[in-house]
């Protein structure tokens, strides 16, 4: 019986057909090795070579001041906190100069929902950075940040995005998705974007020609059905726009957060959900593994559970580190881990164009 169901699922996905909810739920009941086998088969159908890509970038948090107060975040500070900061333009420029000297070419720029940083601030910042570093790809502002700027300015999402693009925005990261189910969001991030609002920002961005990534943070209060709801919503939007370049799932890191009582999800759960994501998201070309939360050895293993991208060198990373997890890799080490897992490392751009032959 199991073999027949597995073959039916594998056949559907290899033919580019979406799984139904009951079929997807069945995936959670499969042994991990079978799940890995299905995901690996699909990975090589979608990406036939043994190339594993990565990007050389830096994650710059322009501020840690945020009014959202998400229970899963150990990094944010309230507006009146003595530990709050806003980086100056020159401080950000210095970080970019260091990134370029290390061979980097992309900046992931994110922060909090700061009540005093207006749309005009970001227009000025982006214009400044592009005038100083025209060659750097600016991957910036998650959907909740864009939504917040829309509310502050009284402008539509589309108008905000058009102005940011005019100032130098190149693409949008998929942060702030967590689980795209409002039952979950009302508990862990009640002051941030709803699931519908997150998806609306992304759809608007895609319709304007912006490429984005999509993420999922799991291993807290969500159910298996809610993980699937998240994936199905992303799959549906991708069907309409084809605007997502990659999907990145990672596990919640509870240390130092308001949810520290939750037991941290283990590596087996991570590999299970990664593989299920690869199987369900048949219209996503790329699935990124998370060495930042899992460590490089589990990330190696994840390449045999559907992953085909090793993410970023993360020259700087603050948010996960504030939750007590700090894995660091040089580009040389990152390439070595990919090679020792039996794959071929290749630098890429945000849109997955390769930067080496």
QUIWO-V836677 format. One record per backbone hydrogen bond with DSSP energy under -1.0 kcal/mol. NH is the residue of the N-H (numbers start at 1). CO is the residue of the C=O. Records with the same first field share a line. If there is no record, write none. Layout:
NH = CO  CO
This chain:
5 = 1
6 = 2
7 = 3
8 = 4
9 = 5
10 = 6
11 = 7
12 = 8
13 = 9
14 = 10
15 = 11
16 = 13
17 = 12
24 = 20
25 = 21
26 = 22
28 = 25
29 = 26
30 = 27
35 = 31
36 = 32
37 = 33
38 = 34
39 = 35
40 = 36
41 = 37
42 = 38
43 = 39
44 = 40
45 = 41
46 = 42
47 = 43
52 = 344
53 = 308
54 = 346
55 = 311
58 = 106
59 = 316
60 = 108
62 = 110
64 = 85
66 = 77
67 = 113
71 = 188
73 = 70
77 = 64
81 = 78
84 = 81
87 = 62
92 = 88
93 = 89
94 = 90
95 = 91
96 = 92
97 = 93
98 = 94
99 = 95
100 = 96
101 = 97
102 = 98
103 = 100
104 = 99
105 = 56
107 = 137
108 = 58
109 = 139
110 = 60
114 = 112
117 = 114
122 = 118
123 = 119
124 = 120
125 = 121
126 = 122
127 = 123
128 = 124
129 = 125
130 = 126
131 = 127
132 = 128
133 = 129
136 = 133
137 = 105
139 = 107
140 = 171
141 = 109
146 = 142
147 = 143
148 = 144
149 = 145
150 = 146
151 = 147
152 = 148
153 = 149
154 = 150
160 = 156
161 = 157
162 = 158
163 = 159
164 = 160
165 = 161
166 = 162
167 = 163
169 = 164
170 = 138
171 = 138
172 = 211
181 = 179
185 = 181
186 = 182
187 = 184
188 = 184
189 = 185
192 = 189
198 = 194
199 = 195
200 = 196
201 = 197
202 = 198
203 = 199
204 = 200
205 = 201
206 = 202
207 = 203
208 = 204
209 = 206
210 = 205
212 = 243
213 = 172
214 = 246
216 = 248
218 = 250
227 = 223
228 = 224
229 = 225
230 = 226
231 = 227
232 = 228
233 = 229
234 = 230
235 = 231
236 = 232
237 = 233
238 = 234
239 = 235
240 = 236
241 = 237
242 = 238
245 = 212
247 = 286
248 = 214
250 = 216
252 = 218
257 = 254
258 = 71
260 = 257
262 = 259
270 = 266
271 = 267
272 = 268
273 = 269
274 = 270
275 = 271
276 = 272
277 = 273
278 = 274
279 = 275
280 = 276
281 = 277
282 = 280
284 = 281
288 = 247
289 = 309
294 = 290
295 = 291
299 = 295
300 = 296
301 = 297
302 = 298
303 = 300
304 = 301
305 = 302
307 = 302
308 = 287
309 = 287
310 = 53
313 = 55
315 = 57
322 = 318
323 = 320
324 = 321
325 = 320
334 = 330
335 = 331
336 = 332
337 = 333
338 = 334
339 = 335
340 = 336
342 = 339
343 = 338
344 = 50
346 = 52
348 = 54
349 = 353
352 = 349
355 = 347
